[in-house]
Amino acid sequence: MEQRKLEVTLISAQDLKNVSHLGRLRPYAQAWIDPSEKQTSPVLHLQGDEIAIWNHTFLFTVPEMSFQHLSAILTFRILHRSHIPKANASVIGSLSLPLHRILREGPCPLAAYQLPSSSGLIQGVVSLRIIVGERYLKDPSIEGGESLPVMAYPAFPDKVSKHPPRFPCYPHSSRPLKRGIPAMPYLPPPGVELPLLH
């Protein structure tokens, strides 16, 4: 069965809405394609308007057929860990990125996304780096489901381009892009303007 590695790195988040009723915000992230296999980042303890910096990578092994289905989604959300033991976490905001669009657009060294709540209100901005590996075959004869040698990645899917993808990497709105967001801890190359996707 053909599959790919999908690497999603949460660089940082800023302007997060403080949904805590008992003090400082304690944000963390979850990412998943299969809801039964959610991955979780460390919890941060922020001071005031401090920018949340994780540099945490989520790594997925994704069947190639999933990149062809319009319903296959990478879901990413930021939550607040309650100060009350055993209390439920509060969702700050979430993103849904279609896998077929991620594959079509190719690797994205850095992109900023507005983080909407369930009601559509913008609750902050997250900075992500997304890398898609090339296709490789999973060897069913190897115990534990290990794979045949993986082709080097990051690389553009199925082809190599002389020109890296231009921002925006994964626009998921037809509305005009908004410019001039505050400086991020992880900066793009000189001369490249970092867009705000929404």
URFENRA-V156367 format. One record per pair of residues at least 12 apart in sequence whose ideal C-beta (glycine too) atoms are under 7 Angstrom apart, sorted by the first residue. I is the first residue (numbers start at 1). J is the second residue. D is the distance in whole Angstrom. If there is no record, write none. Layout:
BEGIN
I;J;D, I;J;D
END
This chain:
BEGIN
1;63;6, 1;138;5, 2;64;4, 2;135;5, 2;137;6, 3;61;6, 3;62;6, 3;63;5, 3;64;6, 3;136;7, 3;138;6, 4;62;5, 4;64;6, 4;67;7, 4;132;6, 4;133;5, 4;134;7, 4;135;6, 5;59;7, 5;61;6, 5;133;4, 5;150;7, 5;153;6, 6;60;4, 6;62;5, 6;132;6, 7;57;6, 7;59;6, 7;131;4, 8;31;6, 8;58;5, 8;74;7, 8;128;6, 8;130;5, 9;55;7, 9;56;7, 9;57;5, 9;128;7, 9;129;4, 10;29;5, 10;41;6, 10;54;5, 10;56;5, 10;126;7, 10;128;6, 11;55;6, 11;110;7, 11;127;4, 11;128;7, 11;129;6, 11;186;4, 12;51;6, 12;52;6, 12;53;5, 12;54;7, 12;127;5, 12;184;6, 12;185;5, 12;186;6, 13;27;7, 13;52;4, 13;78;6, 13;124;6, 13;125;7, 13;126;5, 14;51;5, 14;124;6, 14;125;6, 14;182;7, 15;124;5, 15;125;6, 16;52;6, 16;78;7, 16;92;6, 16;123;7, 16;124;4, 17;92;6, 17;123;4, 17;124;6, 19;80;5, 19;90;5, 19;92;6, 20;80;6, 20;83;7, 22;83;5, 23;83;6, 24;45;6, 24;46;6, 24;47;7, 25;46;5, 25;80;6, 26;43;5, 26;44;7, 26;45;6, 26;80;6, 26;81;4, 27;44;6, 27;46;7, 27;52;5, 27;78;5, 27;79;7, 27;80;6, 27;92;7, 28;40;6, 28;41;5, 28;42;6, 28;43;4, 28;44;7, 28;79;6, 28;81;6, 29;41;4, 29;54;7, 29;76;7, 29;77;7, 29;78;5, 30;77;5, 30;79;7, 31;58;4, 31;74;7, 31;75;7, 31;76;5, 32;75;6, 33;60;6, 33;62;6, 33;72;7, 33;74;6, 39;58;5, 41;54;5, 41;56;4, 42;54;7, 42;56;7, 43;81;5, 51;185;6, 53;185;5, 62;99;7, 64;135;6, 66;99;6, 67;99;5, 67;100;6, 67;103;4, 68;100;6, 70;98;7, 70;100;6, 72;99;4, 73;96;5, 73;97;7, 73;98;6, 73;99;7, 74;97;5, 74;99;6, 74;102;7, 75;94;7, 75;96;6, 76;94;7, 76;95;5, 77;91;6, 77;93;7, 77;94;4, 78;92;4, 78;93;6, 78;115;6, 78;126;7, 79;91;5, 79;92;6, 80;92;6, 92;115;7, 92;123;5, 92;124;7, 93;115;3, 93;116;5, 93;117;5, 93;123;4, 93;124;6, 95;113;6, 95;115;7, 97;170;6, 101;170;6, 102;130;6, 102;132;6, 102;170;6, 103;132;6, 103;157;5, 105;165;6, 105;169;5, 105;170;6, 106;156;5, 106;157;6, 106;165;5, 107;130;7, 107;131;5, 107;132;6, 107;154;5, 107;156;7, 107;165;7, 108;129;7, 108;130;5, 108;165;7, 108;169;3, 108;170;7, 109;129;6, 110;127;6, 110;129;6, 110;186;6, 110;188;6, 110;194;7, 111;128;6, 111;167;7, 111;168;6, 111;169;5, 111;170;6, 111;197;6, 112;125;5, 112;127;5, 112;181;6, 112;184;7, 112;194;6, 112;195;7, 112;196;5, 112;197;6, 113;125;7, 113;126;5, 113;128;7, 113;197;5, 114;196;6, 114;197;7, 114;198;4, 125;181;6, 125;196;7, 127;184;5, 127;186;6, 131;153;7, 131;154;4, 132;157;6, 133;150;7, 133;153;4, 134;151;4, 134;153;6, 134;155;5, 134;157;7, 136;148;6, 136;150;5, 136;151;6, 167;192;7, 167;194;7, 167;195;5, 168;195;5, 168;197;5, 170;197;7, 171;197;6, 173;198;5, 175;198;7, 177;195;5, 177;196;6, 177;197;7, 178;196;5, 179;193;7, 179;195;7, 181;194;7, 181;196;5
END
